[in-house]
Amino acid sequence: MKITYYNKNYHNSVNNRKNDIYYYVIRTVEKVNLNNINLTDGDIDGNFTVRVIPLDNVKQVLIDSIKDNPINEVIVKEMNA
């Protein structure tokens, strides 16, 4: 899934910004081996994480993420639509 969000006056910089956010769902019966992922330096610097979340908990995890970053309010609204 891809969400595109346009932010006017991004962080009061007078600049506008387009954010493309990609989400992936992987359906498998195999367990995820978190030790077998390859993150780029940009992923690591940006605190990118990979987590396994039971489907029953996804909505609450999204709602809880709003406090981490203001853009999450837009993202969560779109994902829960």
Helices and strands as residue ranges (DSSP letters): E 2-7, G 10-12, E 17-22, G 34-36, H 41-45, G 55-57, H 58-64, G 65-68, H 71-79
